[in-house]
């Protein structure tokens, strides 16, 4: 029997004993591990704590949390509050805890859900040992605008890829049981449509049509709900005049009633109070009423619920059952996390050293998150015995922490090996020189055999509230590459960033370009593995790369329009309308050929098989991608949609037959009311290495 079933009677008993103030207290999440309001905990006015000291935990370095300190707080709740209900401790464990993996956008680039699940499992173990029960990940916001800094935190532009990764993260955190020392409650956020923020300005209003909401923005959340995610966070954003925090149609309506999901909904930081700024609530009390009626169970750091819910219930403005049901859900979550069995965390469990197996998992995922965008003359992998000049602002060992990327609360710089040390300890190069200043870099470039320039974005240039008006490299970096490129020594650019960038000048200046979405703890070794050819550059782009900012929004699964034909098309007069790199793109160190595509339709779904041959000279991995187009439907459908993918290893000279299946319902679409339409007719199918290439076939869909 699960802990939450075992404690069902206790939960009802508690509910019958609680005052309205204590009930509202269970729905109150207080910030800070430093200034915890102990008197409120004693009075039962705090249900959970977010272990962060500011609203910007993603960019502000946070104090470490220790089980001993959290146990002390827990003792106050358990021993000194009237009913002794334990506190739930939450923290943003976003892409790893002490073992920091690639940022989520990089995880998506791996197209390797198994590796993503493993990273989440490791994070759960490490964070749980520090006393944390609940994390605010995965972020499932589809993002089509790289100006939006939070594109770093999600899985990119594609609903299918994001759905697969959603399930992987939820399983990784939760599958061993929330009550175990290797499980934590996950949180699917930000529900929903946060990525539509206009102009890429964080928190801005978005516009979403009903069918786009249903077919693009909701599917990853549906996947997380199906995988049993314990909690969901409402988004800051509003669309159609309704802030998500007060939107009963999407919270109680879609999430709870339509999908039958019965977990806890938490607001984002202060978002209940911010309903006043949105102009839909007169004051804090009104905001509390709107949010609880819409379905938000926990008020994160807003102070609206504990202050106003009791009076709202007494005045008949919020039904008692609504409050009770929210409290019941929170108590069930506490029971599921094992807090009614043992509310304390063993104080000797925390990690002292990062175990090798955790490092290995982070390194394997990082290698597969690095994308090779250009490789003129097969410059990469670098030949043994060369003299390498390592230059560029991000090659400086002193800034290695930047490779953690955004939302790294518990990674520690001293655990990282920087690129320079990793390269110097590699047996391959004859010599590795390093220059800090651009002038020295240029001087060295004249003398060495190959220059590796590491450039890109600092970790705080992406993430929450870090939007940009440019997709260029930060000032001075493009010029450095252009200068180095003119010297004549072969040039490799390693670009590390938290978003897609417009790389045209980089591609012109450099012979080879590796793109690494901030790859985390093992960045140095993983980048060197790829540079030296100990590993393939395993990543494929989880977002379309534009040629320039003016093309944004640009995404592969767009509509065809009425004027797609040459000379009579929707286009720009000054630039091509095609992207720099399509979704799914990534080169390898070997060569793959796709042959003999066969597709079969049966009532369960589509089955496709294809032969992938490695015609190059090295063993390698290919990400086999299947896209479909519904040729004619009652509403227009995208020109292509990813429906299945598989990462396969193929030895040099070998071939494998790869089977891919698409369940019947995945070939349908939802209308604006969420009704599934399965319409008979022809579909085009492509199976290939990215969204712009592949073998083509057709089949007739007969649902
Ligand atoms: C605000 C962010 O939007 C959210 O993603 C995060 O989980 C909370 N702050 C808590 O830090």
Boltz pocket constraint, residues with backbone or C-beta under 6 A from the ligand:
constraints:
  - pocket:
      binder: B
      contacts: [[A, 50], [A, 52], [A, 54], [A, 55], [A, 57], [A, 92], [A, 136], [A, 189], [A, 268], [A, 269], [A, 464]]
      max_distance: 6.0
